Amino acid sequence: MPDISFYHPLIVHFAIGLVMVGVLFRWISFSGRALFTGPAAAALIFLGTAAAVAAAWSGNAAHVAVEDIPGIATAVRAHQTWGERTRNILLAVALCEGLALVLVRRGRAQPALLASGVLGLVSVFCIVQTGQRGGELVYAHAGGVGIRSGDPADVGRLLLAGLYHQAQLDEKANRSADAAILMEIAARRFPSDEAVQVLAAESLLVDRHDPAAALAALSKVMVPTDERRWRFRHGWLTADALDALGQTAAAQATLRNLLAEFPDSERVRRRLEQAGRNAK
């Protein structure tokens, strides 16, 4: 059997859209108005059911890599259970629609259509439950994030995101030493990433309280001209480190260079004005 796990997110969204619109059209068709909604509902439900079957299949394949992550098995099973439940309900809905097509010539299609409408609402509920657990799996447990493709670069980005966000939480919790350790790991793992190096230098200044080491680290970073955000942060941190070392004149020179590159920056302008007042 072909491995379609890579396409699971795409297939899932087709299933959600087709089924929800199909169920909506089925209920509108009961009003006797908008006569096109009846045939459209049947077509959408058939297509949505096929997509749901494919989604369950691709999801089962996608779980193989995800289940190896520690502490994620319960979330995977919950998502899988609701996904299979949704698929089964939709197969029943499609069966009702198929029976209605057979019985319509005998004028007995209404009970099957009503059953389809009721089960359709149940399927929508199941879709919502499956979606909530899928979102929890991805956003709360990082299930599939960075690992689905098997590309080492993707895994690296996942690692970097985890290091950065945990370091931010450690800083907020006054665990500066822990935050510094994480940023040091990031700096070692991503030596060619200018943004990571700037953040690591900032950690040396803020978390380690070592402006000399921070200044030395910043001096080794060459931020490209098109990375304006990180160029600004690099210059600002350089001025901070120089100020912390008592090199006021060098800090002001750095700020003037920064203002020349970012002439609209009120932040730099105010800092230079404050430095001038303090000098007096």
C-alpha positions as CSV (number, residue, x, y, z in Angstrom):
1,M,0.0,0.0,0.0
2,P,1.4,3.5,-0.8
3,D,2.4,5.7,2.1
4,I,0.2,8.8,2.0
5,S,0.9,9.9,5.5
6,F,2.6,13.1,4.2
7,Y,-0.7,14.2,2.7
8,H,-2.8,13.6,5.9
9,P,-3.3,17.4,6.7
10,L,-4.4,18.1,3.1
11,I,-6.8,15.2,3.0
12,V,-8.3,16.0,6.4
13,H,-9.2,19.5,5.3
14,F,-11.0,18.2,2.2
15,A,-13.0,15.8,4.4
16,I,-14.0,18.5,6.8
17,G,-15.1,21.0,4.2
18,L,-17.0,18.5,2.0
19,V,-18.8,16.8,4.9
20,M,-19.9,20.0,6.7
21,V,-21.2,21.7,3.5
22,G,-22.9,18.4,2.5
23,V,-24.7,18.0,5.8
24,L,-25.7,21.7,5.7
25,F,-27.1,21.2,2.2
26,R,-29.0,18.1,3.3
27,W,-30.8,20.0,6.0
28,I,-31.5,22.9,3.6
29,S,-33.0,20.4,1.2
30,F,-35.6,19.4,3.7
31,S,-37.1,22.9,3.4
32,G,-38.2,22.2,-0.2
33,R,-36.4,25.3,-1.4
34,A,-33.1,25.5,-3.3
35,L,-33.8,22.2,-5.1
36,F,-30.1,21.9,-6.1
37,T,-29.1,21.3,-2.5
38,G,-30.5,17.7,-2.5
39,P,-28.3,16.3,-5.3
40,A,-25.4,18.6,-4.1
41,A,-25.7,17.2,-0.6
42,A,-25.5,13.6,-1.9
43,A,-22.4,14.4,-4.0
44,L,-20.6,16.2,-1.3
45,I,-21.3,13.6,1.3
46,F,-20.1,10.8,-1.0
47,L,-16.9,12.8,-1.7
48,G,-16.5,13.7,2.0
49,T,-16.8,10.1,3.1
50,A,-14.2,9.0,0.6
51,A,-11.9,11.8,1.9
52,A,-12.6,10.7,5.5
53,V,-11.6,7.1,4.6
54,A,-8.4,8.4,3.1
55,A,-7.8,10.6,6.1
56,A,-8.1,7.7,8.5
57,W,-5.8,5.6,6.3
58,S,-3.2,8.4,6.0
59,G,-3.5,9.2,9.7
60,N,-2.8,5.7,10.8
61,A,0.3,5.8,8.6
62,A,1.4,9.2,10.0
63,H,1.1,7.9,13.6
64,V,4.0,5.6,13.2
65,A,6.7,8.3,13.5
66,V,4.7,10.4,16.0
67,E,4.1,7.6,18.5
68,D,7.9,7.3,19.2
69,I,7.8,10.7,20.9
70,P,7.8,10.2,24.8
71,G,4.5,11.1,26.5
72,I,2.4,11.4,23.3
73,A,0.8,8.0,23.0
74,T,-2.4,8.9,24.8
75,A,-3.0,12.0,22.6
76,V,-2.3,9.9,19.5
77,R,-4.8,7.2,20.5
78,A,-7.5,9.8,21.3
79,H,-7.1,11.4,17.9
80,Q,-7.0,8.1,16.1
81,T,-10.1,6.8,18.0
82,W,-12.2,9.9,17.1
83,G,-10.9,9.8,13.5
84,E,-12.0,6.2,13.0
85,R,-15.3,7.0,14.7
86,T,-15.9,9.8,12.3
87,R,-15.1,7.6,9.3
88,N,-17.5,5.0,10.5
89,I,-20.3,7.4,11.1
90,L,-19.8,8.9,7.6
91,L,-19.9,5.5,6.0
92,A,-23.3,5.1,7.6
93,V,-24.3,8.5,6.3
94,A,-23.2,7.6,2.8
95,L,-25.1,4.3,3.0
96,C,-28.3,6.3,3.9
97,E,-27.7,8.6,0.9
98,G,-27.2,5.5,-1.3
99,L,-30.4,3.9,-0.1
100,A,-32.2,7.2,-0.8
101,L,-31.0,7.2,-4.3
102,V,-32.4,3.6,-4.7
103,L,-35.7,4.4,-3.0
104,V,-36.4,7.7,-4.6
105,R,-38.1,6.2,-7.6
106,R,-40.5,4.4,-5.2
107,G,-41.2,7.6,-3.3
108,R,-39.7,6.1,-0.1
109,A,-36.5,8.1,0.1
110,Q,-37.5,10.5,2.9
111,P,-36.8,8.2,5.9
112,A,-33.3,7.4,4.5
113,L,-32.7,11.1,3.9
114,L,-33.8,12.0,7.5
115,A,-31.5,9.3,8.8
116,S,-28.7,10.8,6.7
117,G,-29.4,14.3,8.1
118,V,-29.4,13.1,11.8
119,L,-26.3,11.0,11.3
120,G,-24.7,13.8,9.4
121,L,-25.1,16.0,12.5
122,V,-23.4,13.3,14.6
123,S,-20.6,13.2,12.0
124,V,-20.1,16.9,12.4
125,F,-19.8,16.5,16.1
126,C,-17.3,13.7,15.6
127,I,-15.3,15.9,13.1
128,V,-15.1,18.7,15.7
129,Q,-13.9,16.2,18.4
130,T,-11.3,14.7,16.0
131,G,-10.1,18.2,15.0
132,Q,-9.7,19.3,18.6
133,R,-7.6,16.3,19.4
134,G,-5.6,16.7,16.2
135,G,-4.9,20.3,17.2
136,E,-3.8,19.2,20.7
137,L,-1.6,16.5,19.2
138,V,0.1,19.0,16.9
139,Y,0.2,22.2,19.0
140,A,0.5,20.8,22.5
141,H,2.6,17.8,21.8
142,A,4.4,18.8,18.6
143,G,3.2,15.6,17.0
144,G,4.5,15.5,13.4
145,V,6.0,19.0,13.7
146,G,9.5,18.9,12.2
147,I,9.6,15.1,12.0
148,R,6.9,14.2,9.4
149,S,9.2,14.8,6.4
150,G,12.2,13.0,8.0
151,D,14.4,16.0,6.8
152,P,17.2,16.7,9.3
153,A,16.7,20.4,8.7
154,D,13.1,20.2,9.8
155,V,14.1,18.3,13.0
156,G,16.7,21.0,13.6
157,R,14.1,23.7,13.3
158,L,11.9,21.8,15.8
159,L,14.9,21.6,18.2
160,L,15.7,25.3,17.8
161,A,12.1,26.3,18.5
162,G,12.0,24.2,21.6
163,L,15.3,25.6,22.9
164,Y,14.2,29.2,22.3
165,H,10.7,28.9,23.8
166,Q,11.9,27.0,26.9
167,A,14.6,29.6,27.4
168,Q,12.0,32.3,27.3
169,L,9.9,30.5,29.9
170,D,13.0,29.9,32.1
171,E,13.8,33.7,32.0
172,K,10.2,34.6,33.0
173,A,10.5,32.1,35.9
174,N,13.8,33.7,37.0
175,R,15.8,30.6,36.0
176,S,18.5,32.6,34.2
177,A,21.1,29.9,34.4
178,D,18.9,27.3,32.8
179,A,18.0,29.8,30.0
180,A,21.7,30.5,29.4
181,I,22.5,26.8,29.1
182,L,19.7,26.3,26.5
183,M,20.9,29.3,24.4
184,E,24.5,28.0,24.6
185,I,23.3,24.6,23.2
186,A,21.4,26.5,20.4
187,A,24.6,28.5,19.6
188,R,26.6,25.3,19.3
189,R,24.1,23.5,17.2
190,F,23.4,26.4,14.8
191,P,26.7,28.2,14.4
192,S,25.9,29.6,11.0
193,D,22.5,31.1,12.0
194,E,23.1,34.8,12.7
195,A,19.8,35.2,14.7
196,V,20.7,32.3,17.0
197,Q,24.2,33.8,17.6
198,V,22.7,37.2,18.4
199,L,20.3,35.6,20.9
200,A,23.1,33.6,22.5
201,A,25.1,36.8,22.9
202,E,22.1,38.4,24.5
203,S,21.8,35.5,26.9
204,L,25.5,36.0,27.9
205,L,24.7,39.6,28.7
206,V,21.3,39.2,30.4
207,D,21.5,35.7,31.9
208,R,25.2,35.3,32.5
209,H,25.8,39.0,33.3
210,D,29.0,38.7,31.3
211,P,29.2,41.8,29.0
212,A,32.7,41.1,27.9
213,A,31.8,37.6,26.6
214,A,28.6,39.0,25.0
215,L,30.6,41.7,23.2
216,A,33.1,39.1,22.0
217,A,30.3,37.0,20.7
218,L,28.6,39.9,18.9
219,S,31.9,40.9,17.2
220,K,32.0,37.5,15.5
221,V,28.4,37.9,14.0
222,M,27.9,39.4,10.6
223,V,24.2,40.0,10.1
224,P,23.2,40.4,6.5
225,T,21.9,43.8,5.5
226,D,18.4,42.5,4.6
227,E,17.9,41.1,8.1
228,R,17.0,44.5,9.5
229,R,15.4,43.2,12.7
230,W,18.5,41.3,13.7
231,R,20.9,44.0,12.6
232,F,19.0,46.4,14.9
233,R,19.1,43.9,17.7
234,H,22.8,43.3,17.1
235,G,23.6,47.0,17.3
236,W,21.4,47.6,20.3
237,L,23.0,44.7,22.3
238,T,26.5,45.8,21.3
239,A,25.7,49.2,22.8
240,D,24.3,47.5,25.9
241,A,27.4,45.5,26.4
242,L,29.7,48.5,25.9
243,D,27.7,50.5,28.4
244,A,27.9,47.6,30.9
245,L,31.7,47.6,30.5
246,G,31.8,51.4,31.1
247,Q,32.8,52.2,27.5
248,T,30.2,55.0,27.2
249,A,31.8,56.7,24.2
250,A,32.0,53.5,22.2
251,A,28.4,52.7,23.1
252,Q,27.2,56.1,21.9
253,A,29.2,55.7,18.7
254,T,27.5,52.4,18.1
255,L,24.1,54.0,18.7
256,R,24.9,56.8,16.3
257,N,25.8,54.2,13.6
258,L,22.6,52.4,14.4
259,L,20.6,55.6,14.0
260,A,22.2,56.3,10.7
261,E,21.0,52.9,9.5
262,F,17.6,53.2,11.2
263,P,16.8,56.9,11.0
264,D,13.2,56.5,11.9
265,S,14.0,54.7,15.2
266,E,12.7,56.8,18.1
267,R,14.0,54.3,20.5
268,V,17.6,54.9,19.4
269,R,17.0,58.6,19.3
270,R,15.7,58.7,22.8
271,R,18.5,56.6,24.1
272,L,21.1,58.9,22.6
273,E,19.3,62.0,24.0
274,Q,19.3,60.4,27.5
275,A,23.0,59.5,27.2
276,G,23.7,63.1,26.3
277,R,21.8,64.4,29.3
278,N,23.6,62.0,31.6
279,A,26.9,63.1,30.2
280,K,26.1,66.7,31.3
